[in-house]
Amino acid sequence: MKSENPEDSSMPLVAHLKELRDRLVKSLIVVFVVFLGLYFLAGDLYMILARPLEILLPEGGQLIATGVASPFFVPLKLTIVLAIFISVPYLLHQIWGFIAPALYKHERKVAIPLFISSVLLFYAGVAFVYFVVLPLVFGFFTSVGPEDINLMPDIGNVLDFCLKLFFAFGLAFEIPIATFLMVRAGIVTTEALASKRPYIFVSCFVVGMLVTPPDVVSQSILAVPMWLLFELGLVFSRLIPKKSIEEAAEAE
């Protein structure tokens, strides 16, 4: 039976652009409001971020700022990024509100849980970095240096390093969603993905080698969760009715 046409198929281009502008403005306003609420806590927020490193610094070690403006701009940068992180649910809500009218009814039923799952998985990746990865990685770095050298990390470098890991793990935790979407769209089958499991396992360690510090422990911290998340994606992908996959392939 033929699917119902999207609700906004007759909406003119100007109306689409106006709606897009309005949603972008609303999103920027929300991010700005959240930023203002966090701005006065910028220094405290940075110290919370650096806490896993600070408690591992050897005697005589401390965080330093090598730039004149670093004590101001580094916490400011963290506050901006944190404001965007916190606003992600609202930003995705605006994205959903813009694209939902163009989706068919059966597509909306799938998209809503995928949106929610992607947000939760991204936050889970960030939390995993802060509570598991950073203590292990910082513990490695603070233990391998010569005893006669005082470790004094720059606050800007620490922030950039943490943000890199946050984004890397946040995206890595989206692997189940990506796997599910590929199977749902008929791009690949679960059997084909399962047959390539050894290559994917090795690829996870290659990605871990490129993203994390050059030691086996740090690489495994990213590679093993990536592989487990891939397996989780396969499990959920097998729950897709075969008929739905064939229909998606025919639509392509």
C-alpha positions in Angstrom: 0.0 0.0 0.0 1.3 3.4 -0.9 2.7 5.5 2.0 1.1 8.7 3.1 2.7 11.8 1.6 4.8 14.1 3.9 2.7 16.9 5.4 4.9 19.7 4.1 5.3 18.6 0.5 3.5 21.7 -0.8 5.2 24.2 1.6 7.1 26.8 -0.5 10.9 27.2 -0.2 10.6 30.6 1.4 8.5 29.2 4.2 11.1 26.4 4.8 13.9 29.0 4.9 11.9 31.2 7.4 11.3 28.2 9.6 14.9 27.2 9.5 16.0 30.7 10.4 13.5 30.8 13.3 14.7 27.5 14.7 18.4 28.5 14.4 17.7 31.7 16.3 15.9 29.8 19.0 18.7 27.4 19.3 21.3 30.2 19.6 19.2 31.9 22.2 19.0 28.7 24.3 22.8 28.1 24.0 23.4 31.7 25.0 21.1 31.5 28.0 22.8 28.3 29.2 26.2 29.9 28.7 25.2 32.9 30.8 24.0 30.6 33.6 27.4 28.8 33.6 29.7 31.8 32.9 30.1 32.8 36.6 31.0 29.2 37.4 33.6 29.0 34.6 36.6 28.7 37.0 34.9 26.0 39.1 33.9 24.1 36.0 37.4 24.0 34.8 38.7 22.7 38.1 36.1 20.0 38.0 37.3 19.0 34.6 41.0 19.0 35.6 40.3 17.2 38.9 41.2 13.7 37.6 44.7 15.1 36.6 45.1 17.4 39.6 44.8 14.6 42.2 47.5 12.6 40.3 50.1 15.3 40.0 53.3 14.4 41.9 54.6 16.6 44.7 55.6 19.9 43.3 53.4 19.6 40.2 50.6 22.0 39.4 48.5 23.4 36.6 49.9 26.5 35.0 48.9 29.0 32.3 51.5 29.8 29.8 49.5 32.5 28.0 48.7 35.9 29.4 45.0 35.6 28.5 44.7 31.8 29.2 43.2 32.1 32.7 40.3 33.9 31.1 39.9 32.3 27.7 40.4 28.7 28.6 37.5 28.5 31.2 35.5 30.6 28.7 36.0 28.0 26.0 35.0 25.2 28.3 31.9 27.1 29.3 30.9 27.5 25.6 31.4 23.9 24.8 29.6 22.8 28.0 26.7 25.1 27.1 26.4 23.4 23.7 26.6 20.0 25.3 23.8 20.8 27.7 21.7 22.3 25.0 22.0 19.2 22.7 18.5 17.8 23.6 16.9 21.1 22.7 19.0 21.5 19.5 18.0 18.0 18.4 14.3 18.9 19.2 14.6 21.8 16.9 16.2 19.6 14.2 13.4 17.1 14.6 10.7 19.8 14.4 12.2 20.9 11.1 12.6 17.5 9.4 9.6 15.6 10.9 7.0 17.0 8.6 9.0 15.7 5.6 9.1 12.2 7.0 6.6 9.4 6.5 4.7 8.1 9.4 6.7 4.8 9.7 10.0 6.9 9.4 9.0 9.0 12.4 8.3 5.9 14.6 12.0 4.9 14.0 13.5 8.4 14.1 12.2 9.4 17.6 13.9 6.5 19.5 17.0 7.0 17.4 17.2 10.7 18.3 16.8 9.9 22.0 19.3 7.0 21.9 21.9 9.0 20.1 21.8 11.8 22.8 22.0 9.3 25.6 24.8 7.4 24.0 26.8 10.6 23.4 26.4 11.6 27.0 27.4 8.1 28.1 30.6 8.4 26.1 31.4 11.7 27.7 30.8 10.3 31.2 32.9 7.2 30.4 35.8 9.5 29.5 35.6 11.6 32.7 35.1 8.8 35.2 37.2 6.0 33.5 39.5 7.2 30.7 40.9 10.4 32.1 42.0 8.8 35.5 43.7 6.0 33.6 45.3 8.2 31.0 46.5 10.9 33.4 47.7 8.2 35.7 49.9 6.8 32.9 51.3 10.2 31.9 52.1 11.3 35.5 53.9 8.0 36.2 56.3 7.8 33.2 58.1 11.1 33.6 61.6 11.4 35.1 61.6 11.8 38.8 63.6 15.0 38.8 61.1 16.9 36.5 58.2 18.7 38.0 55.0 18.1 35.9 53.2 21.4 35.3 50.6 20.9 32.5 49.3 24.0 30.7 45.5 24.5 31.3 44.9 25.1 27.6 46.6 21.8 26.6 44.6 19.9 29.3 41.3 21.3 28.0 42.1 20.5 24.3 43.2 17.0 25.3 40.0 16.4 27.3 37.7 17.8 24.6 39.4 15.6 22.0 38.6 12.5 24.1 35.1 13.7 24.8 34.2 14.1 21.2 36.1 10.9 20.1 34.3 8.7 22.7 31.0 10.5 22.2 31.1 9.7 18.5 32.4 6.2 19.2 29.4 5.5 21.4 27.1 6.2 18.4 28.3 3.0 16.7 25.1 1.0 17.6 23.0 3.8 16.0 25.2 3.8 12.8 25.0 0.0 12.6 21.3 -0.1 13.1 20.8 2.6 10.4 22.9 0.9 7.8 21.0 -2.4 8.3 17.7 -0.6 8.4 18.5 1.3 5.1 19.5 -2.0 3.4 23.0 -0.8 2.8 24.4 -3.9 4.5 23.1 -7.0 6.2 23.7 -8.3 9.7 25.3 -11.4 8.2 27.7 -9.4 6.2 28.7 -7.3 9.2 29.1 -10.4 11.3 31.4 -12.0 8.7 33.6 -8.9 8.8 34.0 -9.0 12.6 37.7 -9.7 12.7 38.4 -6.7 10.4 36.2 -4.5 12.5 37.9 -5.7 15.7 41.3 -4.7 14.3 40.0 -1.4 13.0 38.8 -0.5 16.5 42.3 -0.9 17.8 43.7 1.2 14.9 41.3 4.0 15.8 42.3 3.6 19.4 45.9 3.9 18.5 45.3 7.1 16.5 43.1 8.8 19.1 44.5 7.8 22.5 48.0 8.0 24.0 50.6 5.5 22.6 50.1 2.7 25.1 48.2 -0.5 25.0 46.0 0.3 28.0 44.8 3.6 26.6 44.2 2.1 23.2 42.2 -0.8 24.7 40.1 1.6 26.7 38.6 3.0 23.4 38.9 -0.1 21.2 37.1 -2.6 23.5 34.1 -0.4 24.1 33.9 0.4 20.3 33.9 -3.3 19.5 31.3 -4.1 22.2 29.1 -1.2 20.9 29.4 -2.7 17.4 28.2 -6.0 18.8 25.3 -4.3 20.5 24.4 -2.6 17.2 24.3 -6.1 15.6 22.0 -7.4 18.3 19.5 -4.6 17.8 19.8 -4.8 14.0 18.8 -8.5 14.1 15.5 -7.3 15.7 14.5 -5.5 12.4 12.0 -7.5 10.5 13.4 -8.9 7.3 10.4 -7.4 5.4 11.4 -3.8 6.6 14.9 -4.3 5.3 13.7 -5.5 1.9 11.3 -2.6 1.6 14.1 -0.1 2.4 16.3 -1.8 -0.3 13.4 -1.6 -2.8 12.9 2.1 -2.0 16.6 2.8 -2.7 
